[in-house]
Amino acid sequence: MEVHRAYQRIGTLAARYDGMMTASTVVGRLALRLFGGFDEQTYPKYKKLAFAGIPADFSGRLLEIPVGTGALSLPIYCSLPQAEIVCMDYSQNMLQIAEDRAISMGLSNLRFNHGDVSNLLDMDESYDAVLSINGLHAFPNKISALRETQRVLKAGGIFTGCAYIKGENKLTDLFVRTFCSHRGYFTPPFDTKYSFEKRLRTLYRDVKLETVGSFVCFRCKK
């Protein structure tokens, strides 16, 4: 119930969330420094790595979970007109904002579904790629989330994105413990880079990780 309320709170803070995700406001840039240990040099690198697993000419079926407001991913989708993209989020507010944004951008190859990552309704091997930007550290049941995203991927499919990991930056870890977790925006326990890689290697045959700030960007092949 607390996690549900947290998702609803995040939905009401969409404008501030966008300002942080796009680093377009002073408050957003300050939050990025606290939230992820990012600065003007590392945040662009982080965004590039977060989407690096999606080929520039991708034309398959992709699931993004959570889509949030789509502030980061929808501009990428403008260059993927042949792809079939399903955008999913637990927050109805976030999902509606993302859908409205897609309409305003003229994106017609996207579908928006409300859903729970720990209990996906899709059949096995439904997607060529699964993208998760800033989601895994918020999911209440991380083991189920990882199993479900792996289950719906086709053989040879790509699981890619980024997530917070502990142990990389003491200030960020303190901020996560005292604010993000307390408010329900993040859900412990959190992985270290080592434990996250170990978890992924039990599910995927090829795993590549790179840390930027307090986040790890990952690209896995099933």
DOMI-180871 format. One line per field, with one value per residue: residue in one letter; x, y, z of N, C-alpha, C, O in turn. Coordinates in Angstrom, 1 decimal, padded with zeros to 4 digits. Layout:
resn c(A;...) .
n.x c(X;...) .
n.y c(Y;...) .
n.z c(Z;...) .
ca.x c(X;...) .
ca.y c(Y;...) .
ca.z c(Z;...) .
c.x c(X;...) .
c.y c(Y;...) .
c.z c(Z;...) .
o.x c(X;...) .
o.y c(Y;...) .
o.z c(Z;...) .
END
This chain:
resn c(M;E;V;H;R;A;Y;Q;R;I;G;T;L;A;A;R;Y;D;G;M;M;T;A;S;T;V;V;G;R;L;A;L;R;L;F;G;G;F;D;E;Q;T;Y;P;K;Y;K;K;L;A;F;A;G;I;P;A;D;F;S;G;R;L;L;E;I;P;V;G;T;G;A;L;S;L;P;I;Y;C;S;L;P;Q;A;E;I;V;C;M;D;Y;S;Q;N;M;L;Q;I;A;E;D;R;A;I;S;M;G;L;S;N;L;R;F;N;H;G;D;V;S;N;L;L;D;M;D;E;S;Y;D;A;V;L;S;I;N;G;L;H;A;F;P;N;K;I;S;A;L;R;E;T;Q;R;V;L;K;A;G;G;I;F;T;G;C;A;Y;I;K;G;E;N;K;L;T;D;L;F;V;R;T;F;C;S;H;R;G;Y;F;T;P;P;F;D;T;K;Y;S;F;E;K;R;L;R;T;L;Y;R;D;V;K;L;E;T;V;G;S;F;V;C;F;R;C;K;K) .
n.x c(000.8;002.0;003.9;002.2;001.1;003.3;004.0;001.8;002.3;004.6;003.6;002.2;004.2;005.3;006.3;008.5;010.0;010.5;012.1;014.4;015.1;015.7;017.6;017.1;016.4;017.4;016.9;016.5;019.0;020.5;019.2;019.9;022.6;022.6;020.9;022.1;024.8;025.7;027.2;027.8;029.3;029.1;026.3;025.3;026.7;025.7;023.0;023.4;024.6;022.5;020.6;022.0;021.8;019.7;019.5;020.2;018.7;016.5;013.7;012.0;009.9;009.3;009.4;009.0;009.6;009.7;007.9;007.6;007.3;008.1;010.0;012.7;012.8;010.9;011.8;013.9;012.4;011.4;013.1;012.7;010.7;009.8;009.5;007.6;006.2;005.7;004.7;004.9;003.7;003.3;002.2;-000.6;-000.9;001.7;001.7;-000.4;000.6;002.9;001.6;000.1;002.2;003.4;001.4;001.4;003.9;003.6;003.9;003.0;003.4;003.4;002.1;000.2;000.2;-001.2;000.4;002.0;005.2;006.1;004.3;003.6;001.4;001.9;002.7;005.2;008.3;007.7;008.8;011.4;013.1;013.7;013.4;014.5;014.5;015.7;014.2;014.4;015.4;013.3;011.2;009.2;009.3;012.1;013.3;011.2;010.6;012.8;012.8;010.4;010.8;012.8;011.5;009.6;011.1;012.4;014.4;017.8;017.1;017.3;017.9;018.0;019.2;019.1;020.0;019.9;022.6;024.0;026.8;028.6;028.7;028.9;027.3;025.1;024.1;023.3;021.4;019.5;018.8;017.7;015.8;014.7;014.1;012.6;010.4;009.3;009.9;012.1;012.8;014.1;015.7;018.9;021.0;024.6;027.1;028.4;026.6;024.4;025.3;025.9;023.3;022.1;023.6;022.7;020.4;020.9;022.9;024.9;026.3;026.8;028.1;028.3;029.3;028.1;028.4;026.3;024.9;024.2;024.6;023.3;023.5;022.1;022.0;019.7) .
n.y c(-001.2;001.3;001.6;001.8;004.3;005.9;005.8;007.2;009.7;010.3;010.6;013.0;014.8;015.3;017.3;018.3;016.0;015.6;017.8;017.0;014.6;015.5;017.3;020.0;022.1;024.2;023.2;020.5;019.8;020.0;018.0;015.8;015.6;015.0;012.7;010.9;011.3;012.7;015.0;017.7;016.5;013.7;013.0;013.2;011.1;009.0;008.9;008.3;005.7;004.3;003.9;002.5;-000.2;-000.5;-000.9;001.4;001.1;-000.4;-002.5;-004.2;-005.7;-003.9;-003.6;-001.1;-000.5;000.9;003.4;006.0;009.5;009.5;011.3;010.9;008.6;008.9;010.8;009.2;007.2;008.5;008.1;005.5;004.3;002.0;000.2;-001.7;-000.6;-001.0;000.8;000.8;001.4;001.6;003.7;005.5;008.2;009.1;007.5;008.5;011.1;010.5;009.3;011.4;013.0;011.5;011.6;014.4;014.5;013.1;010.3;007.2;004.5;003.5;001.9;002.2;000.8;000.1;-001.5;-004.2;-004.9;-007.2;-009.1;-009.7;-009.7;-010.6;-013.2;-015.8;-015.0;-012.7;-010.3;-008.5;-006.8;-005.5;-002.6;-000.8;002.0;003.5;001.9;-000.6;-000.2;000.8;-001.0;-003.1;-005.9;-007.1;-009.5;-011.0;-009.1;-009.1;-011.7;-011.8;-009.9;-011.2;-013.5;-012.7;-012.0;-012.8;-015.5;-014.6;-012.0;-008.6;-007.2;-004.1;-001.0;001.0;001.4;002.4;001.6;000.6;001.7;003.1;005.9;007.8;010.0;009.9;007.4;008.0;009.9;008.4;006.5;008.2;009.8;009.0;006.3;006.5;008.0;006.3;006.2;004.8;001.3;-000.7;-004.0;-002.9;-003.5;-004.0;-003.3;-005.7;-007.7;-007.2;-007.8;-010.5;-011.5;-010.9;-012.6;-015.1;-015.2;-014.4;-015.0;-013.3;-010.5;-007.1;-004.5;-001.1;001.4;004.7;007.5;006.9;004.9;002.0;001.0;-001.3;-004.1;-006.9;-010.1;-012.6) .
n.z c(000.0;000.8;-001.2;-003.4;-002.8;-002.9;-005.7;-006.6;-005.5;-006.9;-009.4;-009.1;-009.0;-011.5;-013.1;-011.7;-011.7;-014.4;-014.8;-013.5;-014.7;-017.3;-016.8;-016.9;-015.3;-012.5;-009.9;-010.7;-011.6;-009.3;-007.8;-009.3;-008.7;-006.0;-006.1;-007.9;-008.0;-010.1;-012.5;-014.9;-016.8;-016.4;-016.5;-019.2;-020.3;-018.8;-019.7;-022.4;-022.2;-020.9;-022.9;-024.7;-025.4;-027.2;-030.5;-033.2;-035.4;-034.6;-035.0;-033.9;-031.3;-028.4;-024.9;-022.5;-019.2;-016.1;-017.8;-016.9;-017.2;-019.8;-020.6;-021.1;-022.8;-025.0;-026.9;-028.0;-029.2;-031.4;-033.5;-034.1;-036.0;-037.1;-035.0;-032.6;-029.8;-026.4;-023.7;-020.2;-016.9;-013.4;-012.2;-012.7;-013.3;-014.2;-016.5;-018.0;-018.6;-020.1;-022.3;-023.3;-024.0;-026.1;-028.0;-028.6;-029.8;-032.1;-032.2;-033.3;-033.0;-030.5;-027.5;-024.5;-021.4;-018.2;-015.6;-013.6;-012.9;-011.6;-012.2;-015.0;-017.8;-020.3;-022.7;-022.6;-024.1;-025.6;-026.5;-028.2;-027.0;-023.8;-021.8;-019.0;-017.3;-014.6;-012.8;-011.4;-008.8;-007.6;-007.7;-005.7;-005.5;-006.4;-007.4;-008.5;-010.5;-012.1;-013.0;-014.4;-016.5;-017.8;-018.6;-020.5;-022.6;-025.8;-027.0;-027.3;-027.1;-025.8;-022.6;-021.1;-019.7;-016.7;-013.2;-009.7;-007.6;-004.5;-002.5;-004.2;-003.9;-001.1;-000.3;-002.0;-001.2;001.4;001.0;-000.4;001.6;003.7;002.5;-000.2;000.2;002.6;001.8;000.1;-002.6;-003.5;-003.0;-000.6;-000.3;-001.6;-004.4;-004.7;-007.1;-007.6;-006.5;-008.1;-010.7;-010.4;-009.9;-012.4;-014.1;-013.5;-015.0;-017.7;-020.6;-021.5;-020.2;-019.6;-017.8;-016.7;-014.5;-013.7;-011.8;-009.1;-010.3;-012.3;-015.6;-017.8;-020.0;-021.3;-022.8;-023.7) .
ca.x c(000.0;002.8;004.5;001.2;001.0;004.6;003.8;000.8;003.0;005.5;002.8;001.8;005.4;005.8;007.0;009.8;010.6;011.0;013.2;015.5;015.5;016.3;018.6;016.7;016.2;018.5;016.6;016.7;020.5;020.9;018.7;020.8;023.9;022.3;020.2;022.9;026.2;026.0;027.5;027.5;030.0;028.7;024.9;025.1;027.3;024.8;021.9;023.8;024.8;021.2;019.9;023.0;021.4;018.7;020.1;019.7;017.8;015.7;012.4;011.2;008.9;010.0;008.7;009.6;008.9;008.6;008.1;007.6;006.6;008.6;010.8;014.0;012.7;010.1;012.7;014.6;011.5;011.1;014.0;012.4;009.3;009.3;009.4;006.3;006.7;004.7;005.1;004.1;004.0;002.3;001.6;-001.6;-000.6;002.8;001.4;-001.2;001.5;003.7;000.7;-000.2;003.5;003.6;000.4;001.9;005.1;003.2;004.3;001.8;003.8;003.5;000.9;000.4;-000.5;-001.0;000.8;002.9;006.4;006.3;003.2;003.3;000.3;002.4;003.1;006.6;009.1;006.8;009.5;012.8;013.9;013.0;014.1;014.1;015.3;015.5;013.0;014.7;015.6;011.9;010.3;009.1;009.8;013.1;013.5;010.1;010.7;013.9;012.4;009.3;011.3;013.5;010.5;008.9;012.1;012.7;015.8;018.6;016.6;018.1;017.4;018.9;018.7;020.0;019.4;020.7;023.3;024.6;028.3;029.4;028.8;028.3;026.3;023.9;023.5;022.7;020.1;018.5;018.3;017.0;014.8;014.1;013.4;011.7;009.2;008.7;010.3;013.0;012.4;015.2;017.1;019.5;022.2;025.8;027.4;028.8;025.5;023.5;025.9;025.7;021.9;021.8;024.3;021.9;019.3;021.3;024.1;025.9;026.0;027.8;027.8;029.2;028.8;028.3;027.9;025.8;024.0;024.8;024.0;023.4;023.0;022.1;021.4;019.1) .
ca.y c(000.0;002.4;001.7;002.4;005.7;006.5;005.9;008.2;010.9;010.6;011.1;014.4;015.6;015.0;018.5;018.3;014.7;015.9;018.7;016.3;013.6;016.2;018.3;021.3;023.1;024.3;022.2;019.2;019.5;019.7;016.7;014.8;015.5;014.2;011.5;009.9;011.7;013.2;016.3;018.1;015.5;012.3;012.7;012.9;009.7;008.0;008.8;007.5;004.3;003.8;003.5;001.9;-001.5;-000.4;-000.6;002.6;000.6;-001.4;-002.6;-005.3;-005.4;-003.5;-003.2;-000.2;-000.6;001.8;004.5;007.3;010.5;009.4;012.5;010.5;007.6;009.2;011.4;008.1;006.5;009.2;007.5;004.0;004.3;000.6;-000.6;-001.8;-000.3;-001.0;001.6;000.4;002.0;001.3;005.0;006.0;009.6;009.1;006.8;009.5;012.2;009.9;009.1;012.8;013.5;010.8;012.2;015.7;014.3;012.4;008.9;006.4;003.1;003.2;001.6;002.5;-000.1;000.1;-002.9;-004.5;-005.6;-008.5;-010.0;-009.2;-010.5;-011.1;-014.5;-016.0;-014.6;-011.7;-009.1;-008.5;-006.0;-004.9;-001.4;-000.4;003.1;004.0;001.2;-001.7;000.2;001.2;-002.1;-003.7;-007.3;-007.1;-010.8;-011.2;-008.2;-009.6;-013.0;-011.6;-009.3;-012.3;-014.5;-012.2;-011.7;-013.8;-016.0;-013.6;-010.6;-007.7;-006.5;-003.0;000.1;001.5;001.4;002.8;000.6;001.2;001.5;003.9;007.3;007.8;011.0;009.4;006.4;008.7;010.6;007.3;006.0;009.1;010.5;008.2;005.1;006.9;008.5;005.2;006.4;003.7;000.3;-001.6;-003.8;-002.5;-004.3;-003.4;-003.7;-007.1;-008.5;-007.0;-008.6;-011.9;-011.7;-010.9;-013.7;-016.3;-015.1;-014.1;-015.6;-012.3;-009.4;-006.0;-003.4;000.1;002.4;006.1;008.0;005.9;004.1;001.0;000.8;-002.7;-004.6;-008.3;-010.9;-013.8) .
ca.z c(000.0;000.8;-002.5;-004.3;-002.5;-003.4;-007.1;-006.8;-005.2;-008.0;-010.5;-008.9;-009.1;-012.8;-013.7;-011.1;-012.2;-015.8;-014.7;-013.0;-015.8;-018.5;-016.3;-017.6;-014.2;-011.5;-008.9;-011.3;-011.7;-007.9;-007.4;-010.0;-008.0;-004.8;-006.4;-008.6;-008.0;-011.5;-012.9;-016.3;-017.7;-016.2;-016.7;-020.6;-020.4;-018.2;-020.6;-023.6;-021.8;-020.5;-024.1;-025.7;-025.8;-028.2;-031.8;-033.8;-036.5;-034.0;-035.6;-033.3;-030.3;-027.2;-023.7;-021.5;-017.9;-016.2;-018.8;-016.2;-018.1;-021.2;-020.9;-021.7;-023.9;-026.1;-028.0;-028.7;-030.1;-032.7;-034.5;-034.3;-036.5;-037.4;-033.8;-031.9;-028.4;-025.3;-022.5;-019.1;-015.6;-012.3;-011.8;-013.8;-013.6;-015.1;-017.8;-018.8;-019.0;-021.2;-023.5;-023.9;-024.7;-027.3;-029.0;-029.0;-030.6;-033.3;-032.2;-033.5;-032.9;-029.1;-026.8;-023.1;-020.5;-016.8;-015.2;-012.5;-013.5;-011.0;-012.7;-016.4;-018.4;-021.6;-022.9;-022.7;-025.3;-026.4;-026.8;-028.7;-026.1;-022.6;-021.4;-017.7;-016.9;-013.2;-012.3;-010.6;-007.4;-007.0;-007.7;-004.4;-005.6;-007.5;-007.9;-009.5;-011.6;-013.0;-013.6;-015.4;-017.7;-018.6;-019.1;-021.7;-023.7;-026.8;-027.0;-028.1;-026.8;-025.0;-021.5;-021.0;-018.9;-015.6;-011.9;-008.6;-006.8;-003.3;-002.4;-005.1;-003.5;000.3;-000.2;-002.6;-000.4;002.6;000.4;-000.7;002.9;004.5;001.8;-001.2;000.8;003.6;001.1;-000.7;-004.0;-003.7;-002.2;-000.3;-000.3;-002.9;-004.8;-005.1;-008.5;-007.6;-006.3;-009.3;-011.8;-010.0;-010.1;-013.8;-014.7;-013.4;-016.0;-019.0;-021.1;-021.8;-019.3;-019.6;-016.9;-016.5;-013.5;-013.8;-010.6;-008.3;-011.1;-013.2;-016.9;-018.1;-021.3;-021.2;-023.9;-023.2) .
c.x c(000.9;003.5;003.5;001.0;002.2;004.5;002.8;001.4;003.9;004.8;002.4;003.0;006.1;006.7;008.4;010.6;011.2;012.2;014.5;016.0;016.1;017.4;018.3;016.4;017.3;018.2;016.8;018.2;021.0;020.4;019.5;022.1;023.7;021.8;021.2;024.4;026.6;026.4;027.3;028.2;029.4;027.2;024.7;025.6;026.3;023.6;022.2;023.9;023.4;020.4;020.8;022.6;020.4;019.4;019.4;018.7;016.8;014.3;011.6;010.2;009.6;009.0;009.5;008.9;009.9;008.9;008.2;006.8;007.1;009.6;012.2;013.8;012.0;010.9;013.5;013.7;011.1;012.0;013.8;011.0;008.8;009.2;008.0;006.7;005.5;005.3;004.3;004.6;002.9;001.6;000.7;-001.3;000.6;002.5;000.6;-000.3;002.3;002.8;000.4;001.1;003.7;002.6;000.9;003.2;004.8;003.6;003.1;002.1;003.9;002.1;001.2;-000.4;-000.2;-000.6;001.8;004.0;006.6;005.2;002.7;002.3;000.7;002.8;004.6;007.1;008.2;007.6;010.9;013.7;013.1;013.9;013.6;015.0;014.8;014.3;013.4;014.9;014.3;011.0;010.3;009.7;010.8;013.3;012.4;010.2;011.7;013.5;011.3;009.9;012.1;012.6;009.9;009.8;012.2;014.1;016.6;018.2;017.5;017.4;018.4;018.3;019.7;019.3;020.4;021.4;024.0;026.1;029.2;029.6;028.1;027.2;025.0;023.3;022.8;021.4;019.1;018.0;017.4;015.8;014.0;013.4;012.4;010.4;008.6;009.1;011.2;012.6;013.6;014.7;017.7;020.8;023.4;026.1;027.7;027.5;024.5;024.0;025.7;024.2;021.6;022.4;023.6;020.7;019.7;022.7;025.2;025.5;027.1;027.3;028.8;028.6;029.1;027.6;027.5;024.8;024.8;024.0;024.3;022.9;023.2;021.5;020.9;019.6) .
c.y c(001.3;002.6;002.3;003.9;006.5;006.7;007.1;009.6;011.3;011.2;012.6;015.3;015.5;016.1;018.5;017.1;015.0;016.8;018.1;015.3;014.3;017.2;019.7;022.4;023.1;023.3;020.8;018.8;019.2;018.4;015.6;014.6;014.7;012.8;010.4;010.2;012.1;014.6;016.6;017.1;014.1;012.0;012.4;011.5;008.7;007.8;008.0;006.0;003.6;003.2;002.7;000.5;-001.6;000.0;000.6;002.3;-000.4;-001.3;-003.7;-004.8;-005.1;-003.2;-002.3;-000.2;-000.2;002.9;005.9;008.3;010.4;010.5;012.1;009.5;008.0;009.9;010.3;007.4;007.2;008.7;006.0;003.8;002.9;-000.3;-000.6;-001.7;-000.2;-000.3;001.2;001.1;001.6;002.6;005.5;007.4;009.8;008.6;007.8;010.6;011.7;009.7;010.4;013.3;012.8;011.3;013.5;015.6;013.5;011.0;008.0;004.9;002.7;002.9;001.7;001.6;000.1;-001.4;-003.0;-005.4;-007.0;-009.5;-009.5;-010.2;-011.0;-012.5;-014.6;-015.6;-013.7;-010.6;-009.3;-007.8;-005.6;-003.8;-001.0;000.7;003.6;003.2;000.2;-001.3;000.6;000.1;-002.8;-005.2;-007.4;-008.4;-011.2;-010.4;-008.7;-010.9;-012.8;-010.9;-010.3;-013.2;-014.0;-011.8;-013.0;-014.3;-015.0;-012.2;-009.9;-007.1;-005.4;-001.9;000.5;001.5;001.9;001.5;001.3;000.9;002.3;005.3;007.4;008.9;010.6;008.3;006.9;009.3;009.5;006.7;006.9;009.8;009.6;007.0;005.4;007.4;007.4;005.3;005.2;002.6;-000.6;-003.0;-003.5;-003.3;-003.4;-003.8;-005.2;-008.0;-008.4;-007.8;-010.1;-012.3;-011.9;-012.1;-015.0;-016.3;-014.9;-014.7;-014.6;-011.0;-008.4;-004.9;-002.3;001.1;003.8;006.7;006.8;004.9;003.1;000.9;-000.6;-003.1;-006.1;-009.0;-012.2;-015.0) .
c.z c(000.0;-000.5;-003.5;-004.0;-003.0;-004.9;-007.4;-006.5;-006.3;-009.1;-010.3;-009.0;-010.4;-013.3;-013.1;-011.5;-013.5;-015.7;-014.3;-014.1;-017.0;-018.1;-016.8;-016.6;-013.2;-010.4;-009.4;-011.3;-010.3;-007.4;-008.0;-009.2;-006.7;-005.1;-007.0;-008.6;-009.4;-011.6;-014.3;-017.2;-017.6;-016.6;-018.2;-020.9;-019.9;-019.1;-021.8;-023.3;-021.5;-021.7;-025.1;-026.1;-026.8;-029.5;-032.4;-034.9;-035.9;-034.6;-035.1;-032.3;-029.0;-026.1;-022.8;-020.3;-016.8;-017.2;-018.1;-017.1;-019.5;-021.5;-021.5;-022.9;-025.1;-027.2;-028.7;-029.6;-031.4;-033.8;-034.7;-034.8;-036.9;-036.2;-033.3;-030.4;-027.5;-024.1;-021.3;-017.8;-014.6;-011.9;-013.0;-014.2;-014.5;-016.5;-018.7;-019.4;-020.2;-022.5;-024.1;-024.6;-026.0;-028.4;-029.5;-029.9;-031.9;-033.3;-032.2;-033.3;-031.4;-028.5;-025.3;-022.3;-019.1;-016.4;-014.1;-013.0;-012.8;-011.4;-014.1;-017.0;-019.8;-021.6;-022.9;-024.1;-026.2;-027.0;-027.3;-027.8;-024.9;-022.1;-020.0;-017.3;-015.5;-012.6;-011.3;-009.1;-006.8;-006.9;-006.3;-004.4;-006.7;-008.1;-008.9;-010.7;-012.6;-013.7;-014.7;-016.6;-018.5;-019.3;-020.4;-022.8;-024.5;-026.6;-027.9;-027.9;-025.8;-023.8;-021.1;-020.2;-017.9;-014.3;-010.9;-008.0;-005.6;-003.3;-003.3;-004.7;-002.1;000.4;-000.8;-001.8;000.8;002.1;000.1;000.6;003.6;003.8;000.8;-000.7;001.8;002.9;000.2;-002.2;-004.4;-002.7;-001.9;-000.3;-001.6;-003.1;-004.9;-006.5;-008.6;-007.5;-007.5;-010.5;-011.6;-010.3;-011.6;-014.5;-014.5;-014.4;-017.4;-019.4;-021.3;-021.0;-019.4;-018.7;-016.9;-015.5;-013.9;-012.6;-009.7;-009.0;-012.0;-014.4;-017.3;-019.4;-021.3;-022.4;-023.3;-024.1) .
o.x c(000.6;003.7;003.8;001.0;002.1;004.8;003.0;001.2;004.0;005.2;002.3;002.8;007.3;007.7;009.4;011.9;012.4;013.1;015.6;017.2;017.0;018.0;019.3;016.1;018.0;019.1;017.3;018.5;021.9;021.2;019.8;022.6;024.5;022.2;021.0;025.1;027.8;025.9;026.8;027.7;029.3;026.9;024.0;025.1;026.1;023.1;021.4;023.5;023.2;019.7;020.3;023.0;020.1;019.8;018.2;017.8;016.2;013.7;010.6;009.7;010.4;008.0;010.7;007.7;010.9;010.0;008.7;005.7;006.6;009.9;012.7;014.5;012.3;010.7;013.7;014.1;010.6;011.6;014.6;010.2;007.6;008.7;007.2;007.3;004.5;006.3;003.0;005.8;001.8;000.5;001.1;-001.4;000.5;002.9;000.8;-000.5;002.5;003.3;000.4;000.9;004.1;003.0;000.9;003.4;005.7;003.8;002.3;001.2;004.6;001.1;002.3;-001.7;001.0;-001.3;002.4;003.8;007.2;005.3;001.6;002.3;000.0;003.2;005.3;006.5;008.1;007.1;011.6;014.9;011.9;015.1;012.4;016.1;013.7;013.5;012.6;014.5;014.2;010.0;011.4;010.4;010.4;013.6;012.7;009.9;011.5;013.8;011.3;009.4;012.1;012.8;009.7;009.4;012.2;015.0;016.3;018.8;018.3;016.3;019.6;017.1;020.9;018.0;021.6;020.7;024.5;026.6;030.4;030.6;026.9;026.2;023.9;022.0;021.7;020.3;017.9;016.7;016.3;014.9;012.8;012.2;011.3;009.3;007.5;008.5;011.2;012.0;014.1;013.5;017.0;021.5;023.3;025.3;027.2;027.4;023.8;023.2;025.3;024.0;020.8;021.9;023.8;020.1;018.9;023.6;026.4;024.3;028.3;026.1;030.0;027.4;030.2;026.4;028.2;024.1;026.0;022.8;025.4;022.0;024.3;020.5;021.7;019.2) .
o.y c(002.2;003.8;003.1;004.7;007.6;007.8;007.8;010.6;012.5;012.1;013.3;016.6;015.6;015.8;018.7;017.2;014.6;016.6;018.4;015.3;013.7;017.8;020.4;023.5;022.1;022.6;019.9;017.7;018.4;017.6;014.5;013.4;013.9;011.8;009.3;009.4;012.0;015.5;015.7;017.0;013.4;010.9;011.5;010.7;007.7;006.7;007.2;005.2;002.4;002.2;002.4;000.1;-002.7;001.1;000.8;003.1;-001.2;-000.3;-004.1;-003.7;-005.9;-002.6;-002.6;000.1;-000.9;003.3;006.8;008.0;011.2;010.7;012.8;009.7;007.6;009.6;010.4;007.0;006.6;008.8;005.4;003.2;002.7;-001.4;000.3;-002.5;000.4;-000.7;001.4;001.4;001.3;002.5;005.7;007.7;010.5;009.1;007.9;011.0;012.4;010.0;010.5;013.9;013.4;011.4;013.8;016.5;013.3;010.4;008.0;004.1;001.7;003.4;001.4;001.6;000.3;-002.3;-002.0;-006.5;-007.9;-010.6;-009.1;-011.4;-011.8;-013.1;-013.6;-015.7;-014.0;-009.9;-010.3;-008.0;-005.3;-004.0;-000.9;000.5;003.9;003.9;000.0;-002.1;000.7;000.1;-003.1;-005.6;-007.7;-008.5;-011.7;-010.8;-008.6;-011.1;-013.4;-011.2;-010.2;-013.7;-014.7;-011.5;-014.1;-013.5;-014.7;-011.3;-010.5;-006.5;-005.7;-001.8;000.4;001.4;001.8;000.5;002.4;000.0;002.1;005.9;007.2;008.6;010.8;008.3;006.4;009.2;009.7;006.5;006.5;010.3;009.3;006.7;004.8;007.1;007.6;004.5;004.8;002.9;-001.3;-003.2;-003.7;-003.7;-002.2;-004.6;-005.9;-008.9;-009.4;-008.5;-010.8;-013.4;-012.8;-012.7;-016.0;-017.4;-015.3;-014.8;-014.9;-010.5;-008.7;-004.5;-002.5;001.4;004.1;006.6;005.9;004.1;003.4;000.8;-001.0;-002.4;-006.6;-008.5;-012.9;-016.2) .
o.z c(-000.7;-000.9;-004.3;-005.0;-003.5;-005.4;-008.4;-007.2;-006.7;-009.8;-011.3;-009.0;-010.6;-013.9;-013.8;-011.7;-013.8;-016.5;-014.7;-014.5;-017.6;-019.0;-017.1;-017.0;-013.1;-009.9;-008.7;-011.0;-010.1;-006.8;-007.4;-009.1;-006.3;-004.4;-006.8;-009.2;-009.8;-010.7;-015.0;-018.4;-018.6;-017.0;-018.5;-021.7;-020.6;-019.4;-022.3;-024.1;-021.8;-021.6;-026.2;-027.2;-027.4;-029.6;-032.3;-035.2;-036.7;-034.7;-035.7;-032.4;-028.5;-026.3;-022.5;-020.2;-016.6;-017.3;-018.7;-017.6;-020.4;-022.7;-022.4;-023.9;-026.2;-028.4;-029.9;-030.7;-032.3;-035.0;-035.4;-034.2;-036.9;-036.4;-033.5;-029.9;-027.7;-023.6;-021.4;-017.7;-015.0;-011.4;-014.1;-015.4;-015.5;-017.5;-019.9;-020.5;-021.2;-023.6;-025.4;-025.6;-027.0;-029.6;-030.7;-030.7;-032.7;-034.4;-031.3;-033.3;-031.1;-028.9;-024.9;-022.4;-018.7;-016.8;-013.7;-013.5;-013.5;-011.0;-014.2;-016.8;-020.4;-020.5;-023.1;-025.1;-027.4;-027.9;-026.9;-027.7;-025.1;-021.8;-019.8;-016.8;-015.3;-011.9;-010.3;-008.2;-005.5;-006.1;-005.8;-003.5;-007.9;-009.3;-010.0;-011.8;-013.8;-014.9;-015.7;-017.7;-019.7;-020.4;-021.4;-023.9;-024.1;-026.1;-029.0;-028.4;-025.2;-024.0;-020.9;-020.1;-018.0;-014.3;-011.1;-007.8;-005.7;-004.0;-003.2;-005.0;-002.0;001.1;-000.2;-001.6;001.2;002.8;000.4;000.7;004.1;004.5;001.0;-001.0;001.8;003.5;-000.3;-003.0;-005.6;-001.6;-002.8;-000.2;-002.7;-002.2;-005.0;-007.1;-009.5;-008.2;-007.8;-011.1;-012.5;-010.8;-012.1;-015.5;-015.2;-014.6;-018.3;-018.5;-021.3;-021.2;-019.2;-018.8;-017.2;-015.7;-014.5;-012.4;-009.5;-008.4;-012.3;-014.4;-017.2;-020.0;-021.2;-022.9;-022.6;-023.8) .
END
